[in-house]
Amino acid sequence: MVEWLKPGAFLGSIVFALIGVVIFWLCFIIIDKITPYNLWQEIVEKQNRALAMVVAAMCLGISLIVAAAIHG
């Protein structure tokens, strides 16, 4: 039988995925609060593409850290 089809493994994957998403959003909110401006407003309303690329890189970095922490 395939390992990931077992109910325990499947539910564990769902739980870890949800934990990862929650940690990611908490980190994003913290970084948004410590920056001197509102990231969402700068990116969406003012179309600041440079800031959007920096935030995208930050999101990838946080995601990699969370994934490594959960996996390892």
PyMOL Python script that loads the backbone (N, CA, C, O; Angstrom):
from pymol import cmd

cmd.read_pdbstr("""\
ATOM      1  N   MET A   1       0.842  -1.193   0.000  1.00  0.00           N
ATOM      2  CA  MET A   1       0.000   0.000   0.000  1.00  0.00           C
ATOM      3  C   MET A   1       0.879   1.247   0.000  1.00  0.00           C
ATOM      4  O   MET A   1       1.961   1.258   0.588  1.00  0.00           O
ATOM      5  N   VAL A   2       0.414   2.263  -0.647  1.00  0.00           N
ATOM      6  CA  VAL A   2       1.162   3.513  -0.736  1.00  0.00           C
ATOM      7  C   VAL A   2       1.128   4.208   0.629  1.00  0.00           C
ATOM      8  O   VAL A   2       0.079   4.308   1.266  1.00  0.00           O
ATOM      9  N   GLU A   3       2.302   4.686   1.061  1.00  0.00           N
ATOM     10  CA  GLU A   3       2.444   5.267   2.401  1.00  0.00           C
ATOM     11  C   GLU A   3       1.557   6.500   2.610  1.00  0.00           C
ATOM     12  O   GLU A   3       0.967   6.647   3.681  1.00  0.00           O
ATOM     13  N   TRP A   4       1.448   7.385   1.619  1.00  0.00           N
ATOM     14  CA  TRP A   4       0.722   8.629   1.825  1.00  0.00           C
ATOM     15  C   TRP A   4      -0.787   8.438   1.806  1.00  0.00           C
ATOM     16  O   TRP A   4      -1.522   9.374   2.122  1.00  0.00           O
ATOM     17  N   LEU A   5      -1.274   7.243   1.442  1.00  0.00           N
ATOM     18  CA  LEU A   5      -2.708   6.991   1.466  1.00  0.00           C
ATOM     19  C   LEU A   5      -3.224   6.552   2.834  1.00  0.00           C
ATOM     20  O   LEU A   5      -4.433   6.490   3.057  1.00  0.00           O
ATOM     21  N   LYS A   6      -2.311   6.251   3.740  1.00  0.00           N
ATOM     22  CA  LYS A   6      -2.730   5.859   5.086  1.00  0.00           C
ATOM     23  C   LYS A   6      -3.362   7.063   5.780  1.00  0.00           C
ATOM     24  O   LYS A   6      -2.867   8.182   5.646  1.00  0.00           O
ATOM     25  N   PRO A   7      -4.449   6.847   6.518  1.00  0.00           N
ATOM     26  CA  PRO A   7      -5.151   7.990   7.155  1.00  0.00           C
ATOM     27  C   PRO A   7      -4.260   8.809   8.089  1.00  0.00           C
ATOM     28  O   PRO A   7      -4.352  10.036   8.107  1.00  0.00           O
ATOM     29  N   GLY A   8      -3.405   8.150   8.859  1.00  0.00           N
ATOM     30  CA  GLY A   8      -2.538   8.888   9.772  1.00  0.00           C
ATOM     31  C   GLY A   8      -1.566   9.791   9.037  1.00  0.00           C
ATOM     32  O   GLY A   8      -1.356  10.936   9.438  1.00  0.00           O
ATOM     33  N   ALA A   9      -0.976   9.289   7.972  1.00  0.00           N
ATOM     34  CA  ALA A   9      -0.028  10.085   7.186  1.00  0.00           C
ATOM     35  C   ALA A   9      -0.746  11.231   6.485  1.00  0.00           C
ATOM     36  O   ALA A   9      -0.225  12.345   6.418  1.00  0.00           O
ATOM     37  N   PHE A  10      -1.927  10.964   5.967  1.00  0.00           N
ATOM     38  CA  PHE A  10      -2.688  12.002   5.267  1.00  0.00           C
ATOM     39  C   PHE A  10      -3.103  13.124   6.218  1.00  0.00           C
ATOM     40  O   PHE A  10      -2.930  14.302   5.908  1.00  0.00           O
ATOM     41  N   LEU A  11      -3.646  12.758   7.368  1.00  0.00           N
ATOM     42  CA  LEU A  11      -4.063  13.777   8.341  1.00  0.00           C
ATOM     43  C   LEU A  11      -2.866  14.534   8.890  1.00  0.00           C
ATOM     44  O   LEU A  11      -2.940  15.741   9.121  1.00  0.00           O
ATOM     45  N   GLY A  12      -1.761  13.825   9.098  1.00  0.00           N
ATOM     46  CA  GLY A  12      -0.540  14.496   9.548  1.00  0.00           C
ATOM     47  C   GLY A  12      -0.061  15.518   8.533  1.00  0.00           C
ATOM     48  O   GLY A  12       0.373  16.608   8.907  1.00  0.00           O
ATOM     49  N   SER A  13      -0.134  15.181   7.262  1.00  0.00           N
ATOM     50  CA  SER A  13       0.265  16.115   6.212  1.00  0.00           C
ATOM     51  C   SER A  13      -0.627  17.346   6.205  1.00  0.00           C
ATOM     52  O   SER A  13      -0.145  18.468   6.054  1.00  0.00           O
ATOM     53  N   ILE A  14      -1.927  17.134   6.368  1.00  0.00           N
ATOM     54  CA  ILE A  14      -2.866  18.265   6.399  1.00  0.00           C
ATOM     55  C   ILE A  14      -2.575  19.163   7.595  1.00  0.00           C
ATOM     56  O   ILE A  14      -2.555  20.387   7.463  1.00  0.00           O
ATOM     57  N   VAL A  15      -2.350  18.568   8.755  1.00  0.00           N
ATOM     58  CA  VAL A  15      -2.073  19.350   9.965  1.00  0.00           C
ATOM     59  C   VAL A  15      -0.785  20.148   9.802  1.00  0.00           C
ATOM     60  O   VAL A  15      -0.746  21.335  10.126  1.00  0.00           O
ATOM     61  N   PHE A  16       0.276  19.503   9.298  1.00  0.00           N
ATOM     62  CA  PHE A  16       1.541  20.215   9.119  1.00  0.00           C
ATOM     63  C   PHE A  16       1.416  21.311   8.065  1.00  0.00           C
ATOM     64  O   PHE A  16       2.033  22.367   8.207  1.00  0.00           O
ATOM     65  N   ALA A  17       0.638  21.088   7.019  1.00  0.00           N
ATOM     66  CA  ALA A  17       0.427  22.123   6.010  1.00  0.00           C
ATOM     67  C   ALA A  17      -0.290  23.330   6.625  1.00  0.00           C
ATOM     68  O   ALA A  17       0.079  24.474   6.359  1.00  0.00           O
ATOM     69  N   LEU A  18      -1.303  23.077   7.436  1.00  0.00           N
ATOM     70  CA  LEU A  18      -2.022  24.173   8.088  1.00  0.00           C
ATOM     71  C   LEU A  18      -1.119  24.926   9.064  1.00  0.00           C
ATOM     72  O   LEU A  18      -1.161  26.155   9.128  1.00  0.00           O
ATOM     73  N   ILE A  19      -0.312  24.203   9.813  1.00  0.00           N
ATOM     74  CA  ILE A  19       0.634  24.845  10.734  1.00  0.00           C
ATOM     75  C   ILE A  19       1.619  25.707   9.952  1.00  0.00           C
ATOM     76  O   ILE A  19       1.938  26.822  10.367  1.00  0.00           O
ATOM     77  N   GLY A  20       2.096  25.197   8.834  1.00  0.00           N
ATOM     78  CA  GLY A  20       3.025  25.960   8.002  1.00  0.00           C
ATOM     79  C   GLY A  20       2.414  27.235   7.469  1.00  0.00           C
ATOM     80  O   GLY A  20       3.064  28.280   7.466  1.00  0.00           O
ATOM     81  N   VAL A  21       1.173  27.165   7.020  1.00  0.00           N
ATOM     82  CA  VAL A  21       0.496  28.355   6.498  1.00  0.00           C
ATOM     83  C   VAL A  21       0.276  29.378   7.604  1.00  0.00           C
ATOM     84  O   VAL A  21       0.464  30.574   7.384  1.00  0.00           O
ATOM     85  N   VAL A  22      -0.118  28.927   8.779  1.00  0.00           N
ATOM     86  CA  VAL A  22      -0.341  29.842   9.909  1.00  0.00           C
ATOM     87  C   VAL A  22       0.973  30.519  10.305  1.00  0.00           C
ATOM     88  O   VAL A  22       0.997  31.730  10.525  1.00  0.00           O
ATOM     89  N   ILE A  23       2.058  29.759  10.398  1.00  0.00           N
ATOM     90  CA  ILE A  23       3.355  30.341  10.750  1.00  0.00           C
ATOM     91  C   ILE A  23       3.800  31.336   9.691  1.00  0.00           C
ATOM     92  O   ILE A  23       4.330  32.400  10.013  1.00  0.00           O
ATOM     93  N   PHE A  24       3.582  30.990   8.422  1.00  0.00           N
ATOM     94  CA  PHE A  24       3.951  31.898   7.337  1.00  0.00           C
ATOM     95  C   PHE A  24       3.199  33.224   7.461  1.00  0.00           C
ATOM     96  O   PHE A  24       3.808  34.290   7.371  1.00  0.00           O
ATOM     97  N   TRP A  25       1.890  33.166   7.666  1.00  0.00           N
ATOM     98  CA  TRP A  25       1.112  34.406   7.760  1.00  0.00           C
ATOM     99  C   TRP A  25       1.473  35.216   8.993  1.00  0.00           C
ATOM    100  O   TRP A  25       1.484  36.446   8.946  1.00  0.00           O
ATOM    101  N   LEU A  26       1.771  34.537  10.103  1.00  0.00           N
ATOM    102  CA  LEU A  26       2.200  35.265  11.293  1.00  0.00           C
ATOM    103  C   LEU A  26       3.508  36.004  11.037  1.00  0.00           C
ATOM    104  O   LEU A  26       3.661  37.156  11.444  1.00  0.00           O
ATOM    105  N   CYS A  27       4.444  35.350  10.369  1.00  0.00           N
ATOM    106  CA  CYS A  27       5.711  36.000  10.035  1.00  0.00           C
ATOM    107  C   CYS A  27       5.489  37.189   9.105  1.00  0.00           C
ATOM    108  O   CYS A  27       6.112  38.238   9.272  1.00  0.00           O
ATOM    109  N   PHE A  28       4.609  37.026   8.133  1.00  0.00           N
ATOM    110  CA  PHE A  28       4.318  38.125   7.209  1.00  0.00           C
ATOM    111  C   PHE A  28       3.703  39.303   7.952  1.00  0.00           C
ATOM    112  O   PHE A  28       4.065  40.451   7.693  1.00  0.00           O
ATOM    113  N   ILE A  29       2.787  39.039   8.862  1.00  0.00           N
ATOM    114  CA  ILE A  29       2.152  40.119   9.634  1.00  0.00           C
ATOM    115  C   ILE A  29       3.177  40.826  10.510  1.00  0.00           C
ATOM    116  O   ILE A  29       3.157  42.052  10.622  1.00  0.00           O
ATOM    117  N   ILE A  30       4.069  40.067  11.130  1.00  0.00           N
ATOM    118  CA  ILE A  30       5.109  40.672  11.971  1.00  0.00           C
ATOM    119  C   ILE A  30       6.018  41.568  11.136  1.00  0.00           C
ATOM    120  O   ILE A  30       6.336  42.686  11.542  1.00  0.00           O
ATOM    121  N   ILE A  31       6.434  41.079   9.973  1.00  0.00           N
ATOM    122  CA  ILE A  31       7.299  41.883   9.112  1.00  0.00           C
ATOM    123  C   ILE A  31       6.555  43.111   8.612  1.00  0.00           C
ATOM    124  O   ILE A  31       7.145  44.185   8.496  1.00  0.00           O
ATOM    125  N   ASP A  32       5.272  42.971   8.316  1.00  0.00           N
ATOM    126  CA  ASP A  32       4.474  44.114   7.886  1.00  0.00           C
ATOM    127  C   ASP A  32       4.385  45.161   8.995  1.00  0.00           C
ATOM    128  O   ASP A  32       4.403  46.360   8.717  1.00  0.00           O
ATOM    129  N   LYS A  33       4.289  44.716  10.242  1.00  0.00           N
ATOM    130  CA  LYS A  33       4.176  45.655  11.367  1.00  0.00           C
ATOM    131  C   LYS A  33       5.494  46.363  11.655  1.00  0.00           C
ATOM    132  O   LYS A  33       5.482  47.517  12.085  1.00  0.00           O
ATOM    133  N   ILE A  34       6.639  45.701  11.430  1.00  0.00           N
ATOM    134  CA  ILE A  34       7.917  46.335  11.776  1.00  0.00           C
ATOM    135  C   ILE A  34       8.463  47.223  10.657  1.00  0.00           C
ATOM    136  O   ILE A  34       9.415  47.972  10.875  1.00  0.00           O
ATOM    137  N   THR A  35       7.877  47.148   9.472  1.00  0.00           N
ATOM    138  CA  THR A  35       8.303  48.048   8.401  1.00  0.00           C
ATOM    139  C   THR A  35       7.626  49.404   8.587  1.00  0.00           C
ATOM    140  O   THR A  35       6.533  49.479   9.148  1.00  0.00           O
ATOM    141  N   PRO A  36       8.267  50.474   8.121  1.00  0.00           N
ATOM    142  CA  PRO A  36       7.706  51.809   8.375  1.00  0.00           C
ATOM    143  C   PRO A  36       6.490  52.166   7.522  1.00  0.00           C
ATOM    144  O   PRO A  36       5.940  53.256   7.679  1.00  0.00           O
ATOM    145  N   TYR A  37       6.062  51.291   6.635  1.00  0.00           N
ATOM    146  CA  TYR A  37       4.906  51.575   5.792  1.00  0.00           C
ATOM    147  C   TYR A  37       4.069  50.312   5.644  1.00  0.00           C
ATOM    148  O   TYR A  37       4.509  49.217   5.995  1.00  0.00           O
ATOM    149  N   ASN A  38       2.869  50.476   5.126  1.00  0.00           N
ATOM    150  CA  ASN A  38       1.953  49.357   4.936  1.00  0.00           C
ATOM    151  C   ASN A  38       2.323  48.635   3.637  1.00  0.00           C
ATOM    152  O   ASN A  38       2.156  49.190   2.550  1.00  0.00           O
ATOM    153  N   LEU A  39       2.819  47.412   3.745  1.00  0.00           N
ATOM    154  CA  LEU A  39       3.275  46.673   2.564  1.00  0.00           C
ATOM    155  C   LEU A  39       2.162  46.480   1.551  1.00  0.00           C
ATOM    156  O   LEU A  39       2.357  46.701   0.356  1.00  0.00           O
ATOM    157  N   TRP A  40       1.001  46.069   2.024  1.00  0.00           N
ATOM    158  CA  TRP A  40      -0.098  45.786   1.102  1.00  0.00           C
ATOM    159  C   TRP A  40      -0.511  47.033   0.331  1.00  0.00           C
ATOM    160  O   TRP A  40      -0.741  46.964  -0.876  1.00  0.00           O
ATOM    161  N   GLN A  41      -0.607  48.164   1.008  1.00  0.00           N
ATOM    162  CA  GLN A  41      -0.988  49.411   0.349  1.00  0.00           C
ATOM    163  C   GLN A  41       0.072  49.827  -0.669  1.00  0.00           C
ATOM    164  O   GLN A  41      -0.261  50.261  -1.772  1.00  0.00           O
ATOM    165  N   GLU A  42       1.335  49.695  -0.303  1.00  0.00           N
ATOM    166  CA  GLU A  42       2.417  50.056  -1.223  1.00  0.00           C
ATOM    167  C   GLU A  42       2.398  49.195  -2.475  1.00  0.00           C
ATOM    168  O   GLU A  42       2.591  49.696  -3.583  1.00  0.00           O
ATOM    169  N   ILE A  43       2.165  47.902  -2.302  1.00  0.00           N
ATOM    170  CA  ILE A  43       2.218  46.985  -3.436  1.00  0.00           C
ATOM    171  C   ILE A  43       0.969  47.102  -4.304  1.00  0.00           C
ATOM    172  O   ILE A  43       1.075  47.201  -5.526  1.00  0.00           O
ATOM    173  N   VAL A  44      -0.197  47.092  -3.693  1.00  0.00           N
ATOM    174  CA  VAL A  44      -1.442  47.040  -4.458  1.00  0.00           C
ATOM    175  C   VAL A  44      -1.863  48.413  -4.964  1.00  0.00           C
ATOM    176  O   VAL A  44      -2.154  48.571  -6.150  1.00  0.00           O
ATOM    177  N   GLU A  45      -1.900  49.400  -4.090  1.00  0.00           N
ATOM    178  CA  GLU A  45      -2.422  50.703  -4.493  1.00  0.00           C
ATOM    179  C   GLU A  45      -1.397  51.562  -5.228  1.00  0.00           C
ATOM    180  O   GLU A  45      -1.732  52.238  -6.202  1.00  0.00           O
ATOM    181  N   LYS A  46      -0.154  51.536  -4.765  1.00  0.00           N
ATOM    182  CA  LYS A  46       0.876  52.375  -5.379  1.00  0.00           C
ATOM    183  C   LYS A  46       1.687  51.643  -6.444  1.00  0.00           C
ATOM    184  O   LYS A  46       2.564  52.235  -7.074  1.00  0.00           O
ATOM    185  N   GLN A  47       1.397  50.355  -6.649  1.00  0.00           N
ATOM    186  CA  GLN A  47       2.052  49.551  -7.685  1.00  0.00           C
ATOM    187  C   GLN A  47       3.579  49.570  -7.571  1.00  0.00           C
ATOM    188  O   GLN A  47       4.279  49.700  -8.576  1.00  0.00           O
ATOM    189  N   ASN A  48       4.088  49.440  -6.353  1.00  0.00           N
ATOM    190  CA  ASN A  48       5.528  49.440  -6.111  1.00  0.00           C
ATOM    191  C   ASN A  48       6.081  48.053  -6.444  1.00  0.00           C
ATOM    192  O   ASN A  48       6.040  47.148  -5.611  1.00  0.00           O
ATOM    193  N   ARG A  49       6.595  47.891  -7.656  1.00  0.00           N
ATOM    194  CA  ARG A  49       7.050  46.585  -8.126  1.00  0.00           C
ATOM    195  C   ARG A  49       8.332  46.136  -7.440  1.00  0.00           C
ATOM    196  O   ARG A  49       8.526  44.944  -7.202  1.00  0.00           O
ATOM    197  N   ALA A  50       9.197  47.072  -7.125  1.00  0.00           N
ATOM    198  CA  ALA A  50      10.440  46.709  -6.438  1.00  0.00           C
ATOM    199  C   ALA A  50      10.137  46.127  -5.055  1.00  0.00           C
ATOM    200  O   ALA A  50      10.719  45.119  -4.654  1.00  0.00           O
ATOM    201  N   LEU A  51       9.234  46.765  -4.345  1.00  0.00           N
ATOM    202  CA  LEU A  51       8.847  46.250  -3.035  1.00  0.00           C
ATOM    203  C   LEU A  51       8.135  44.908  -3.163  1.00  0.00           C
ATOM    204  O   LEU A  51       8.301  44.032  -2.314  1.00  0.00           O
ATOM    205  N   ALA A  52       7.350  44.746  -4.213  1.00  0.00           N
ATOM    206  CA  ALA A  52       6.667  43.467  -4.431  1.00  0.00           C
ATOM    207  C   ALA A  52       7.673  42.346  -4.634  1.00  0.00           C
ATOM    208  O   ALA A  52       7.463  41.234  -4.149  1.00  0.00           O
ATOM    209  N   MET A  53       8.757  42.618  -5.339  1.00  0.00           N
ATOM    210  CA  MET A  53       9.785  41.593  -5.551  1.00  0.00           C
ATOM    211  C   MET A  53      10.517  41.267  -4.251  1.00  0.00           C
ATOM    212  O   MET A  53      10.853  40.110  -4.000  1.00  0.00           O
ATOM    213  N   VAL A  54      10.762  42.277  -3.431  1.00  0.00           N
ATOM    214  CA  VAL A  54      11.408  42.051  -2.136  1.00  0.00           C
ATOM    215  C   VAL A  54      10.493  41.217  -1.242  1.00  0.00           C
ATOM    216  O   VAL A  54      10.958  40.289  -0.580  1.00  0.00           O
ATOM    217  N   VAL A  55       9.216  41.532  -1.216  1.00  0.00           N
ATOM    218  CA  VAL A  55       8.254  40.783  -0.408  1.00  0.00           C
ATOM    219  C   VAL A  55       8.118  39.354  -0.932  1.00  0.00           C
ATOM    220  O   VAL A  55       7.985  38.419  -0.142  1.00  0.00           O
ATOM    221  N   ALA A  56       8.150  39.176  -2.246  1.00  0.00           N
ATOM    222  CA  ALA A  56       8.084  37.831  -2.821  1.00  0.00           C
ATOM    223  C   ALA A  56       9.299  37.005  -2.404  1.00  0.00           C
ATOM    224  O   ALA A  56       9.160  35.829  -2.066  1.00  0.00           O
ATOM    225  N   ALA A  57      10.474  37.601  -2.426  1.00  0.00           N
ATOM    226  CA  ALA A  57      11.679  36.898  -1.984  1.00  0.00           C
ATOM    227  C   ALA A  57      11.596  36.559  -0.498  1.00  0.00           C
ATOM    228  O   ALA A  57      12.008  35.479  -0.075  1.00  0.00           O
ATOM    229  N   MET A  58      11.058  37.493   0.290  1.00  0.00           N
ATOM    230  CA  MET A  58      10.887  37.248   1.718  1.00  0.00           C
ATOM    231  C   MET A  58       9.911  36.090   1.949  1.00  0.00           C
ATOM    232  O   MET A  58      10.135  35.247   2.819  1.00  0.00           O
ATOM    233  N   CYS A  59       8.847  36.055   1.180  1.00  0.00           N
ATOM    234  CA  CYS A  59       7.860  34.981   1.306  1.00  0.00           C
ATOM    235  C   CYS A  59       8.475  33.627   0.963  1.00  0.00           C
ATOM    236  O   CYS A  59       8.223  32.638   1.652  1.00  0.00           O
ATOM    237  N   LEU A  60       9.268  33.578  -0.081  1.00  0.00           N
ATOM    238  CA  LEU A  60       9.947  32.330  -0.435  1.00  0.00           C
ATOM    239  C   LEU A  60      10.903  31.895   0.665  1.00  0.00           C
ATOM    240  O   LEU A  60      10.980  30.712   0.998  1.00  0.00           O
ATOM    241  N   GLY A  61      11.631  32.854   1.228  1.00  0.00           N
ATOM    242  CA  GLY A  61      12.558  32.526   2.316  1.00  0.00           C
ATOM    243  C   GLY A  61      11.838  31.992   3.542  1.00  0.00           C
ATOM    244  O   GLY A  61      12.255  30.986   4.117  1.00  0.00           O
ATOM    245  N   ILE A  62      10.768  32.649   3.946  1.00  0.00           N
ATOM    246  CA  ILE A  62       9.987  32.176   5.094  1.00  0.00           C
ATOM    247  C   ILE A  62       9.402  30.794   4.809  1.00  0.00           C
ATOM    248  O   ILE A  62       9.399  29.922   5.677  1.00  0.00           O
ATOM    249  N   SER A  63       8.913  30.606   3.600  1.00  0.00           N
ATOM    250  CA  SER A  63       8.326  29.306   3.231  1.00  0.00           C
ATOM    251  C   SER A  63       9.361  28.195   3.304  1.00  0.00           C
ATOM    252  O   SER A  63       9.066  27.107   3.798  1.00  0.00           O
ATOM    253  N   LEU A  64      10.560  28.452   2.822  1.00  0.00           N
ATOM    254  CA  LEU A  64      11.628  27.445   2.886  1.00  0.00           C
ATOM    255  C   LEU A  64      12.001  27.115   4.331  1.00  0.00           C
ATOM    256  O   LEU A  64      12.225  25.953   4.671  1.00  0.00           O
ATOM    257  N   ILE A  65      12.066  28.131   5.166  1.00  0.00           N
ATOM    258  CA  ILE A  65      12.397  27.901   6.580  1.00  0.00           C
ATOM    259  C   ILE A  65      11.312  27.078   7.257  1.00  0.00           C
ATOM    260  O   ILE A  65      11.615  26.129   7.981  1.00  0.00           O
ATOM    261  N   VAL A  66      10.052  27.430   7.029  1.00  0.00           N
ATOM    262  CA  VAL A  66       8.942  26.688   7.637  1.00  0.00           C
ATOM    263  C   VAL A  66       8.926  25.249   7.125  1.00  0.00           C
ATOM    264  O   VAL A  66       8.743  24.316   7.908  1.00  0.00           O
ATOM    265  N   ALA A  67       9.115  25.061   5.816  1.00  0.00           N
ATOM    266  CA  ALA A  67       9.113  23.710   5.249  1.00  0.00           C
ATOM    267  C   ALA A  67      10.253  22.874   5.824  1.00  0.00           C
ATOM    268  O   ALA A  67      10.061  21.700   6.140  1.00  0.00           O
ATOM    269  N   ALA A  68      11.437  23.470   5.961  1.00  0.00           N
ATOM    270  CA  ALA A  68      12.560  22.729   6.527  1.00  0.00           C
ATOM    271  C   ALA A  68      12.318  22.387   7.991  1.00  0.00           C
ATOM    272  O   ALA A  68      12.686  21.304   8.446  1.00  0.00           O
ATOM    273  N   ALA A  69      11.709  23.294   8.721  1.00  0.00           N
ATOM    274  CA  ALA A  69      11.421  23.038  10.136  1.00  0.00           C
ATOM    275  C   ALA A  69      10.395  21.935  10.303  1.00  0.00           C
ATOM    276  O   ALA A  69      10.520  21.102  11.201  1.00  0.00           O
ATOM    277  N   ILE A  70       9.391  21.920   9.460  1.00  0.00           N
ATOM    278  CA  ILE A  70       8.352  20.897   9.555  1.00  0.00           C
ATOM    279  C   ILE A  70       8.865  19.555   9.079  1.00  0.00           C
ATOM    280  O   ILE A  70       8.566  18.522   9.677  1.00  0.00           O
ATOM    281  N   HIS A  71       9.639  19.566   7.998  1.00  0.00           N
ATOM    282  CA  HIS A  71      10.128  18.312   7.418  1.00  0.00           C
ATOM    283  C   HIS A  71      11.208  17.664   8.278  1.00  0.00           C
ATOM    284  O   HIS A  71      11.274  16.441   8.401  1.00  0.00           O
ATOM    285  N   GLY A  72      12.041  18.494   8.861  1.00  0.00           N
ATOM    286  CA  GLY A  72      13.226  17.965   9.500  1.00  0.00           C
ATOM    287  C   GLY A  72      13.108  17.607  10.907  1.00  0.00           C
ATOM    288  O   GLY A  72      14.078  17.151  11.512  1.00  0.00           O
TER     289      GLY A  72
END
""", "prot")
cmd.dss("prot")
cmd.show_as("cartoon", "prot")
cmd.util.cbc("prot")
cmd.orient("prot")
